[in-house]
C-alpha cells in the first residue's frame, strides 16, 4: 500500500449479528478491475481491494458490493459469466475472495456479490455443449433455441429489441456449414439467455447461491432481476403490454424463483440478503418483488435519473417511499454506478438528468457546477431513510472521463453504431496518490492502467484529499459517520417542510433537518440550534444555491429529545 495513504487507520470492529443491518446500510460498489492493482499488470484485483480495506473502513461503509468477479471473456464487463464457482484469473483466485470476505468482516464490512440469472457466457460449458449437440437435443433445452421464419428460416423468431440496441437473436451454423437455429440473447450475442423453465437452470443457481453463502457472502445483487422468465410462445412485443403481459419483462412466474432463493437465504444463521436490480415503471408491480418472502431490497434508479430540479427530485423521493411502504421494505438511494454517467459530470450539464439513449460524445459540462451539486446531492441522499449505495470514486468527486474511441471496450458503444460513448468513462481506475504513472492505482513500475486516467485526477486522489477538511472525501466521511451515530438518520420517519419551490427540506426524527437549495439564489435557513454538516460554506443564515445543510433543531413541541 502506498505511503501517502498508509495513514488511514481502520476502526477495530467486526461484523455483528444484526440481522436487519441491510435496512440502513451504506454499501460501497467495487468495480474490481478499476479499484486497485496489486499485481502490477494494469488491472485491478482482489489483492488490491484487500490492501485498501482500511480505507474503506475509514470511509464508514457497512458492506461492499462487487460486480461480477468470475471467469469471463469480458464481452460485457464480466456480466457474461463462464464459471460461477471461481474467480477470473486477472482478479486472483478463489482463495483471494475467501480471504477478502474474512478480512472485510473483521473490519465490520460485509460482502455482497453479483448474480446474473438471465444469461451466461457463450463460453460457458452448457452453451458449448448445446451448440455441439444440435437441434432438438436436451442440452439446447437449457436455452432458447428456435427455428427461424421464412422459407429457409432466415427470419428471426421475434423482432424483440436488445437492451444494448440491435437484435436479440443470433443464428447458429450447423456442423455441415449450413445455417441453423437461432438463439435468444436480450443482451449481446455472447450472453445467451437461459430457459428458467428448465430444472437444471433453477437447481444450478440455487447451488451457486449456497456455494457463496457458505463462504461468508452476506448477500447477492441480482442483475436484471425482472428479465429471466420468458413467454415460451414467443409472441411479438405488444404495443402497450398490460401488467404481466410483456413477453420477457416482469412475468408473474418469476416470483417463484425468488421465493425459492429467499428460503435458501433465510436458512442461514445470519440470513443472507437478496438485492434486486428491478427497472419497472409500475409501482405495484415493483413492490411485488419486495414482499416478505422475496427480495429484501431493490435498486431505486428513478432518483438517479432525475435532473437537478427540486420538483422532479421531490416527486421521485415521494414516489419511491410510497412504492416501498406497502411491503415495509427500505428504499435504496444511489447517485451513480458502473453504467451511469458520474454525478459531477451529469449535474454540470444543461440536461442534468440521465437516459441511456441521450448519451453523446462532446456534451458540454461545467465541472465546477457539477461538483457543487454532487456535494449537495451526497448529503441529500445520505439523509433519506433506507440504505445508501456509493459507487467507487464518487466519494472523490471524480468526473466522467473521456475515453479515446480506439480504447473503448464497452459493447454499448459498438452496438449503437458509435453514437453512444459507452460506459467506460465511469469505469476508469481510481487515483490513490497525487503523482506517479498510475496515480497509485498500481505499484511503481506497473503496466499502464487498462483505461487511461486523466492527468488532472492527481488533485482528486485519496492522498490529495486526505488532509483537506473541505474535500469531497472529507464530506463523505463526515456524512457517513454522522449517519451511523445519529438515531434520527437511522430511523424511518420523514416529515416534509415547505421551504419554497426550489428547495427540498425535510425533518428526520426529532432533532435533524436536511435542506437542499436547488435554485439560483440563496435561501433562508429554518430556525435551528446548530449545523451538523453543510456541502458549502454558510453565511448570514443563508443556504447558497446548489448546496445542502444538515441542521440541529429542537424537538417539536410535546416530543421528548
C-alpha positions in Angstrom: 0.0 0.0 0.0 1.3 3.4 -0.9 2.9 5.5 1.8 0.6 8.5 1.0 -2.4 6.6 2.2 -0.9 4.4 4.8 -2.0 6.9 7.5 -5.6 5.6 7.2 -6.5 3.5 10.2 -9.4 1.2 10.3 -11.6 1.0 13.4 -11.3 -2.1 15.5 -14.7 -3.8 14.8 -16.2 -6.9 13.4 -19.4 -7.8 11.7 -22.1 -8.3 14.3 -25.2 -10.4 14.3 -27.6 -7.6 13.5 -29.9 -9.3 11.0 -31.5 -6.0 9.9 -28.2 -4.4 9.1 -29.3 -4.0 5.4 -32.2 -1.7 6.2 -30.0 1.3 6.9 -26.7 0.1 5.4 -24.1 2.1 3.4 -23.0 -0.1 0.6 -19.9 0.7 -1.5 -19.8 -0.6 -5.0 -16.4 -2.1 -6.0 -15.7 -2.4 -9.7 -12.6 -4.6 -9.1 -11.0 -4.0 -12.5 -10.6 -0.3 -11.7 -10.2 -0.2 -7.9 -6.6 -1.1 -7.1 -3.9 -3.1 -8.9 -1.6 -5.0 -6.5 -0.1 -7.3 -9.2 1.1 -4.5 -11.4 -0.5 -5.8 -14.6 -2.6 -2.7 -15.2 -5.8 -4.4 -14.0 -7.4 -4.1 -10.5 -7.5 -7.3 -8.5 -8.7 -8.7 -5.2 -5.3 -8.3 -3.6 -5.6 -4.6 -4.3 -9.0 -4.5 -2.6 -7.6 -6.3 0.4 -4.8 -3.7 0.6 -7.3 -0.9 0.6 -9.8 -2.3 3.2 -8.5 0.1 5.8 -9.5 3.0 3.5 -13.0 1.5 3.0 -13.4 1.0 6.8 -12.3 4.6 7.4 -14.9 5.8 4.9 -17.5 4.2 7.1 -19.2 1.7 4.8 -21.2 -1.3 6.1 -20.8 -3.6 3.0 -19.1 -3.9 -0.3 -20.9 -4.9 -3.5 -18.7 -6.5 -6.1 -19.5 -6.5 -9.8 -19.0 -10.0 -11.3 -15.6 -11.3 -10.4 -16.0 -14.7 -12.1 -14.1 -16.2 -15.1 -15.5 -14.4 -18.2 -14.4 -13.5 -21.7 -15.5 -9.9 -20.7 -17.7 -9.3 -23.7 -19.8 -7.2 -21.3 -17.6 -6.3 -18.4 -17.9 -9.7 -16.7 -21.7 -9.9 -16.9 -21.1 -12.8 -19.4 -20.2 -15.4 -16.7 -18.4 -18.6 -17.8 -18.0 -20.2 -14.3 -19.8 -19.1 -11.1 -17.6 -21.1 -8.8 -14.3 -19.5 -9.5 -12.6 -16.1 -9.8 -11.3 -14.5 -13.0 -7.6 -15.1 -13.2 -7.0 -11.3 -13.7 -8.5 -10.7 -10.3 -6.9 -13.6 -8.4 -8.0 -17.0 -7.2 -10.9 -18.3 -5.2 -8.7 -18.2 -2.1 -8.3 -14.5 -2.5 -12.0 -14.0 -2.5 -12.4 -16.1 0.6 -9.6 -14.1 2.4 -11.2 -10.8 1.3 -14.6 -11.8 2.7 -13.0 -12.8 6.0 -10.7 -9.7 6.3 -13.5 -7.4 5.5 -15.8 -9.0 8.1 -13.1 -8.5 10.7 -13.4 -4.7 9.9 -17.1 -4.8 10.2 -17.7 -4.8 6.5 -20.0 -7.4 4.8 -19.7 -8.7 1.2 -22.4 -8.7 -1.5 -21.7 -10.3 -4.9 -23.4 -10.1 -8.3 -25.5 -12.9 -9.6 -26.6 -12.8 -13.3 -29.6 -15.1 -13.7 -30.9 -14.0 -17.1 -27.9 -15.3 -19.1 -24.5 -16.8 -19.1 -21.5 -16.5 -21.3 -21.4 -18.2 -24.7 -18.1 -19.7 -23.5 -19.9 -21.5 -20.6 -19.7 -25.3 -20.9 -23.5 -25.5 -21.1 -23.8 -23.4 -24.2 -20.8 -25.0 -25.9 -22.5 -28.4 -25.2 -25.7 -27.1 -26.7 -24.0 -25.9 -29.9 -22.3 -29.2 -30.3 -25.4 -31.3 -29.5 -27.5 -29.7 -32.3 -31.2 -29.1 -32.8 -33.7 -31.0 -30.6 -31.1 -32.1 -28.1 -31.6 -32.0 -24.3 -28.6 -29.7 -24.0 -30.3 -27.0 -26.0 -33.4 -27.0 -23.8 -31.5 -25.0 -21.1 -31.6 -22.1 -23.6 -34.0 -20.6 -26.1 -33.1 -22.1 -29.5 -35.8 -21.7 -32.1 -36.1 -22.2 -35.9 -36.3 -19.0 -38.0 -39.2 -17.9 -40.1 -39.5 -17.7 -43.8 -38.8 -20.3 -46.5 -35.2 -21.0 -45.3 -35.5 -20.0 -41.7 -33.7 -16.7 -42.4 -36.1 -14.6 -40.4 -35.5 -14.0 -36.7 -38.2 -15.7 -34.4 -39.2 -12.3 -33.0 -38.5 -8.6 -33.5 -37.6 -8.0 -29.9 -35.0 -5.3 -29.3 -31.9 -5.8 -27.2 -31.2 -3.9 -24.1 -27.9 -2.9 -25.9 -29.8 -1.9 -29.0 -29.9 -4.1 -32.1 -31.4 -7.6 -32.4 -32.0 -10.3 -29.8 -31.4 -13.4 -31.9 -28.3 -14.9 -33.5 -28.3 -17.7 -36.0 -26.1 -20.8 -35.4 -24.2 -22.7 -38.0 -24.7 -26.5 -38.4 -21.7 -28.8 -38.5 -22.1 -29.1 -42.3 -21.8 -25.3 -42.6 -25.5 -24.7 -43.3 -27.4 -22.0 -41.4 -29.0 -23.5 -38.2 -31.4 -22.5 -35.5 -31.5 -19.1 -33.8 -30.8 -18.5 -30.1 -32.1 -15.7 -27.9 -29.9 -13.1 -26.2 -31.5 -10.0 -24.7 -28.0 -8.5 -24.4 -25.0 -9.3 -26.6 -24.7 -12.5 -28.7 -22.0 -13.6 -26.2 -24.8 -13.7 -23.5 -27.3 -16.4 -24.4 -30.5 -16.3 -22.3 -31.2 -19.2 -20.0 -34.5 -21.1 -20.0 -35.8 -20.8 -16.5 -38.5 -23.4 -17.1 -35.7 -26.0 -17.1 -35.0 -27.7 -13.7 -31.2 -27.7 -14.4 -31.2 -23.9 -14.6 -33.1 -23.4 -11.3 -31.0 -26.1 -9.5 -27.7 -24.7 -10.7 -28.4 -21.2 -9.5 -29.6 -22.4 -6.1 -26.4 -24.4 -5.7 -24.4 -21.3 -6.7 -26.1 -19.3 -4.0 -25.2 -21.9 -1.4 -21.6 -22.1 -2.7 -21.1 -18.4 -2.0 -23.3 -18.1 1.1 -21.2 -21.0 2.7 -18.1 -18.8 2.1 -19.5 -16.0 4.1 -21.0 -13.8 1.5 -23.7 -11.7 3.2 -26.0 -11.3 0.1 -26.4 -11.2 -3.6 -27.3 -8.4 -6.0 -29.5 -9.9 -8.7 -28.7 -8.4 -12.1 -31.7 -7.7 -14.5 -33.9 -9.3 -12.0 -37.2 -8.8 -13.9 -36.0 -10.5 -17.1 -35.2 -14.2 -16.6 -38.7 -15.7 -17.3 -39.9 -15.6 -20.9 -43.3 -16.3 -22.6 -42.3 -19.6 -24.3 -44.8 -18.9 -27.1 -42.5 -16.0 -28.1 -45.1 -13.5 -29.3 -44.3 -10.3 -30.9 -44.0 -7.4 -28.5 -47.4 -5.8 -27.8 -47.6 -2.1 -28.5 -48.8 -1.4 -24.9 -48.4 -4.6 -22.8 -50.5 -4.6 -19.6 -49.3 -5.8 -16.2 -47.6 -9.1 -16.6 -48.2 -9.2 -20.3 -44.7 -8.3 -21.5 -43.2 -11.4 -23.1 -39.8 -11.1 -21.4 -40.1 -8.5 -18.6 -41.8 -8.9 -15.2 -43.5 -12.2 -15.9 -45.7 -13.4 -13.0 -43.9 -16.7 -12.8 -40.6 -15.0 -11.9 -41.7 -14.7 -8.2 -41.5 -18.4 -7.7 -37.8 -18.2 -8.4 -37.1 -15.5 -5.8 -39.3 -17.2 -3.2 -37.0 -20.3 -3.5 -33.9 -18.1 -3.3 -35.3 -16.3 -0.2 -35.9 -19.7 1.5 -32.2 -20.5 0.9 -31.1 -17.1 2.2 -33.2 -17.4 5.3 -31.8 -20.9 6.1 -28.5 -19.4 7.4 -27.9 -18.4 11.0 -27.4 -14.9 9.8 -29.9 -14.7 7.0 -28.4 -13.6 3.7 -29.8 -10.7 1.7 -31.3 -10.5 -1.8 -31.0 -7.2 -3.6 -32.7 -6.9 -7.0 -31.9 -4.7 -10.0 -35.5 -4.1 -10.9 -36.3 -1.5 -13.6 -40.2 -1.1 -13.6 -42.5 1.9 -14.1 -45.5 0.2 -12.3 -45.2 0.8 -8.6 -47.5 -2.0 -7.7 -45.6 -4.5 -9.9 -42.3 -3.2 -8.4 -43.5 -3.8 -4.8 -44.3 -7.4 -5.6 -40.5 -8.2 -5.7 -40.2 -6.8 -2.1 -42.8 -8.9 -0.4 -41.6 -10.5 2.9 -40.9 -13.9 1.2 -39.0 -12.5 -1.8 -36.2 -9.8 -2.0 -35.1 -7.7 0.9 -34.4 -4.5 -1.2 -34.4 -3.4 -4.8 -32.3 -0.7 -6.5 -34.1 2.7 -6.9 -32.9 4.1 -10.2 -35.6 6.7 -10.6 -34.0 9.3 -8.3 -30.6 8.8 -10.0 -32.1 9.7 -13.4 -33.7 12.9 -12.3 -32.5 16.4 -13.4 -31.3 19.0 -10.9 -34.7 20.2 -10.2 -36.5 20.4 -6.8 -39.9 19.3 -8.1 -38.6 16.4 -10.1 -36.4 15.1 -7.2 -39.0 15.5 -4.5 -41.6 13.7 -6.7 -39.1 10.9 -7.2 -38.4 10.7 -3.4 -42.1 10.6 -2.6 -42.8 8.0 -5.3 -40.0 5.8 -4.1 -41.1 5.9 -0.4 -44.7 5.2 -1.5 -43.7 2.2 -3.6 -41.9 0.6 -0.6 -44.4 1.4 2.1 -47.0 -1.3 1.3 -44.4 -4.1 1.8 -42.3 -2.5 4.6 -39.1 -2.6 2.6 -36.5 0.1 2.9 -35.8 2.3 -0.1 -32.4 2.4 -1.6 -30.6 5.6 -2.8 -27.8 5.8 -5.3 -26.3 8.6 -7.4 -24.4 6.5 -9.9 -23.0 3.1 -10.7 -20.8 1.4 -13.3 -23.4 2.1 -16.0 -24.3 5.7 -15.3 -22.6 9.0 -16.1 -20.9 10.2 -12.9 -22.8 12.9 -11.0 -20.1 15.5 -11.1 -20.4 15.4 -14.9 -24.1 14.8 -15.1 -25.2 17.6 -12.8 -22.9 20.1 -14.6 -24.8 19.7 -17.9 -27.8 21.7 -19.2 -29.7 18.4 -19.4 -28.7 17.1 -16.0 -31.0 14.1 -16.0 -29.9 10.7 -17.3 -31.1 8.4 -20.1 -29.1 5.9 -22.0 -30.4 7.0 -25.3 -29.3 10.6 -24.7 -25.6 9.9 -24.2 -23.4 11.6 -26.8 -19.8 12.5 -27.3 -18.7 16.1 -26.5 -21.7 17.1 -24.4 -20.6 20.4 -22.6 -20.2 20.1 -18.9 -19.5 22.7 -16.2 -17.5 20.6 -13.7 -17.4 23.4 -11.1 -21.2 23.5 -11.1 -21.4 19.7 -11.2 -19.1 19.3 -8.2 -21.2 21.7 -6.1 -24.3 19.9 -7.0 -22.7 16.5 -6.4 -21.7 17.5 -2.9 -25.2 18.7 -2.2 -26.7 15.5 -3.6 -24.4 13.4 -1.5 -25.8 14.9 1.7 -29.4 14.9 0.4 -29.3 11.1 -0.4 -27.4 10.3 2.9 -30.2 12.0 4.8 -33.0 9.9 3.3 -34.5 6.9 5.1 -33.3 3.5 3.9 -29.9 2.2 2.6 -27.4 4.2 0.6 -25.1 2.9 -2.2 -21.9 4.7 -3.2 -20.1 3.9 -6.5 -16.4 3.9 -6.1 -14.8 7.2 -6.9 -17.9 9.3 -6.2 -16.6 10.0 -2.7 -13.6 11.6 -4.5 -15.8 13.7 -6.8 -14.4 12.0 -9.9 -15.9 13.3 -13.2 -16.7 11.1 -16.2 -13.5 10.5 -18.2 -13.3 11.0 -22.0 -12.0 7.7 -23.4 -10.4 7.8 -26.8 -12.5 5.9 -29.3 -9.8 3.4 -30.1 -9.6 2.4 -26.4 -13.3 2.0 -25.8 -14.3 -1.6 -24.8 -18.0 -1.2 -23.8 -20.4 -3.1 -26.2 -23.0 -0.3 -25.8 -20.7 1.9 -27.9 -20.3 -0.5 -30.7 -23.9 -1.7 -30.8 -25.1 2.0 -31.0 -23.0 2.4 -34.2 -20.5 4.5 -32.4 -23.1 7.2 -31.3 -23.1 6.3 -27.6 -19.7 6.9 -25.9 -20.4 3.9 -23.7 -19.9 3.3 -20.0 -16.1 3.1 -19.9 -15.9 6.7 -18.8 -17.2 5.9 -15.4 -15.0 2.8 -15.1 -11.6 4.5 -15.2 -9.1 3.2 -12.5 -9.1 5.2 -9.3 -6.4 7.7 -8.3 -4.8 6.9 -4.9 -1.8 9.2 -5.0 -1.1 12.7 -6.3 1.6 11.7 -8.7 3.1 8.7 -10.5 2.3 6.9 -13.8 -0.9 5.4 -12.5 -1.6 7.7 -9.6 -1.1 4.9 -7.1 -3.6 2.5 -8.8 -0.7 0.1 -9.4 2.8 -0.2 -7.8 5.9 1.5 -9.1 6.9 0.1 -12.5 3.5 -1.4 -13.1 1.8 -1.7 -16.5 -0.4 1.2 -17.6 -3.9 1.0 -16.3 -6.4 -0.8 -18.6 -8.2 2.5 -19.2 -6.3 5.8 -19.2 -6.6 8.2 -16.2 -7.0 11.9 -16.8 -3.8 13.7 -15.8 -5.8 16.1 -13.7 -7.0 13.3 -11.4 -3.9 13.6 -9.2 -5.6 16.6 -7.5 -8.7 14.4 -6.8 -6.7 11.4 -5.4 -7.2 10.0 -1.9 -3.8 11.3 -0.9 -4.7 14.8 -2.1 -8.0 14.9 -0.3 -7.0 13.0 2.8 -6.0 16.0 4.9 -8.3 18.6 3.4 -11.4 19.2 5.6 -13.2 20.9 2.6 -12.6 17.9 0.2 -15.3 15.7 -1.2 -13.7 12.7 0.6 -13.9 14.5 4.0 -17.6 15.4 3.3 -18.4 11.8 2.6 -16.6 10.6 5.7 -18.3 13.1 7.9 -21.7 12.4 6.5 -21.4 8.6 6.9 -20.0 9.0 10.4 -23.0 11.2 11.4 -25.4 8.9 9.7 -24.1 6.0 11.7 -24.2 7.8 15.1 -27.5 9.8 14.7 -30.5 7.8 15.7 -32.8 10.2 13.7 -31.0 9.3 10.5 -31.2 5.6 11.2 -35.0 5.8 11.7 -37.7 5.7 9.1 -39.5 9.0 9.9 -39.5 11.7 7.3 -41.6 14.9 7.5 -41.7 17.3 4.6 -41.0 21.1 5.2 -42.3 23.7 2.8 -39.3 25.9 2.2 -40.0 27.2 -1.4 -40.4 25.8 -4.9 -36.6 25.4 -5.4 -35.9 23.7 -2.0 -36.1 20.2 -0.8 -36.4 20.2 3.0 -37.5 17.5 5.5 -37.2 16.7 9.1 -35.6 13.3 10.1 -36.8 12.3 13.5 -36.9 14.8 16.3 -33.7 16.7 16.0 -32.4 16.9 12.4 -33.5 18.8 9.3 -32.0 18.3 5.9 -32.4 21.3 3.5 -31.2 21.4 -0.2 -31.3 24.6 -2.3 -31.6 23.7 -6.0 -32.4 27.2 -7.1 -30.2 30.1 -8.3 -30.5 32.4 -5.2 -29.6 31.9 -1.5 -32.5 30.9 0.8 -33.0 31.4 4.4 -32.4 28.5 6.7 -35.2 27.4 9.0 -34.8 28.0 12.8 -32.0 25.8 14.1 -29.7 25.4 17.1 -26.6 24.4 15.1 -25.2 23.0 11.8 -24.1 19.4 11.7 -22.8 19.4 8.1 -23.0 21.6 5.0 -21.9 20.9 1.5 -20.9 24.6 1.0 -20.0 27.5 3.4 -23.0 29.2 5.0 -23.1 32.9 5.7 -25.7 35.1 7.3 -28.1 32.4 8.0 -28.5 31.7 4.2 -28.0 28.5 2.2 -26.2 29.1 -1.1 -27.5 27.7 -4.4 -26.7 24.1 -5.2 -26.0 23.1 -1.6 -27.3 21.1 1.3 -27.1 21.5 5.1 -28.0 19.2 8.0 -29.3 21.3 10.8 -29.7 20.6 14.5 -33.2 21.6 15.7 -35.2 21.3 18.9 -37.8 18.5 19.1 -41.3 19.6 18.1 -43.4 20.8 21.0 -44.6 17.9 23.1 -41.9 15.5 21.9 -39.1 14.3 24.1 -35.5 14.5 22.9 
